[in-house]
Amino acid sequence: MFIFVIMGLLICIEASGSSAVVFVQRGKDFPLDVITADVLEEDVIVFWKFNKKDVLVRFLPGREPSVTTAYKGRIEFPEKKYSLKLKDLQEADTGVYTAEATETDASKIIAEYHVTVQGPVSPVNLTVDSVSNNSDSCNITVTCRAQDSHINSTFRCDTKNCSQEGGGRSEVTASGAFLHVYLANDSIICNHSNQVSGIKDMKNTQDFCPRRNVSVTDRGGNMMAGQAGLGSPGMVVERRTWSKLQAIMGHVSQHLRWPAPLAVTED
């Protein structure tokens, strides 16, 4: 299957030949092409039909294309033989479009498009419902909300990274779109999409579970080391580890006359 994105259209052409599955954004135009036009006989008659019964256009030998009344003003003809462009598609235009060629008393389908017309998705909103902290972790509960659906999810951040309980969550909305909430790097992302459009909202986990800075100083007040708390790149200093270290260094200093042990202060 080949996938193309052209001017707001998502086109999935299946490997079976001239049949294509097409998603078109409401209000856009779409070309209905006949790829095999050059191999047809000169006196061929070609009809473009909607759902195999309503005729859009007739191509008769030696004549200009004839557009039926229902489609007048909505069809243009490119240079490509037996092809046309259908303009301003709406949801009612969803269906099967076929080009049928008649040669010497035999008819065959020379092009077929299964077209689905979709509107753009509604705006999406990501809200933080609650934040809970303790010495080891921070939990963020959020709601990812679209016009006709919502998802709740919880994210846990520890001293090294963040994770989503149960992994990424998604569901199909009443309008047939997809609502998805997931974690990417340090961002919680709420995404609303269908085959022709998409929109997202996001929050940074560090805005709700900030990393705490720790100053490590010697007796003279000189800073010696970096950060601590809820995880960060670089050095991570745990208060419990430093407490043990201080006790050990204090005991050693009594026998070796070392300076006072290091002090750890939290900003």
Summary of the structure (lengths in Angstrom):
residues: 267
radius of gyration: 32.4
end to end distance: 56.9
largest distance: 110.6
contacts: 759
relative contact order: 0.11
helix: 11%
strand: 50%
